[in-house]
């Protein structure tokens, strides 16, 4: 199996924005906040780093720099800098996947490009792993991640309409539950995305064919799926009665459940039940108010200031006294002692 040579970066050239091929723009995640900050920076300083890609049949194909490209379009910049990695599109994608930390792709972006190499370019899992210097498990993980995304979820994630972190580490785990289907996840993601795009609750419910109550519940979660309410396998009133009978002694509650009720439960599980039912939680302490008394309390602060008097920098010391009872403030400025004066006082 021959490895592809590392493509070299050509000299940077200025190209017309309309001549760029943006076929891979949908492979990169949109991040509105970062893009807004980049837009301000480009408006002040211009595009400092060139767009990167490959050139095939005199057509520049962009692989990296889509945020800069959209910012240039917003600012009506018709010419952008571009550097080519050669004419081999597969080699360019592999170089992008091997990028350093500064230009590294996210997990979903890696999955999108790896899927393109596997399905569109015909590279096997072993070939992709060898070209990237990764294991076959690394490649298979990304292929499986992309295949489990439904079209609705994939479009929302790559469009920046749903938080990627919330999906990968919160919403994705709900796929393992028997009662949660792919359609449920699509409804949840679609409701939150429609709300962010300014759609009304009625419009979202009509488009997803769900009730308005379901849409409101999804929006209220703000990126985290609704969790099922905790229902212990025991009667909550029975647990509360035993807890009161044992005067809060959890060890005795555990013993009574085993001896009298025949409930074989671990002690740690019982303590978790008590916390989730709000039985063993200590009451929140109330903050104590201390009445104000005249002349009983004040606060004194000092701060240095530098002002210009007759175009001469002058050091001043501000002294502020705040009286707690009357809420009055007294501010006075005085000349700050010079360094020579301090040395004289010390000597």
Secondary structure, DSSP 8 states (H G I E B T S, - for coil): ------------EEEEGGG-B-TTGGGS---HHHHHHHHHHHHHH---S-EEEEEETTEEEEEE-HHHHHHHHHTT--EEEEEE--S-HHHHHHHHHT--GGG---HHHHHHHHHHHHHTS---HHHHHHHHT--HHHHHHHHHHHHT--HHHHHHHHTTSS-HHHIIIIIGGGGGSTT--HHHHHHHHHHHHHHHTT--HHHHHHHHT--HHHHHHHHHHTTS--------SS-HHHHHHHHHHTTT-HHHHHHHHHHTS-----HHHHHHHHHHTTSSS------------TTS-EEEEEEEEEEEETTEEEEEEEEEEEETTT--EEEEEEE---HHHHHHHH-
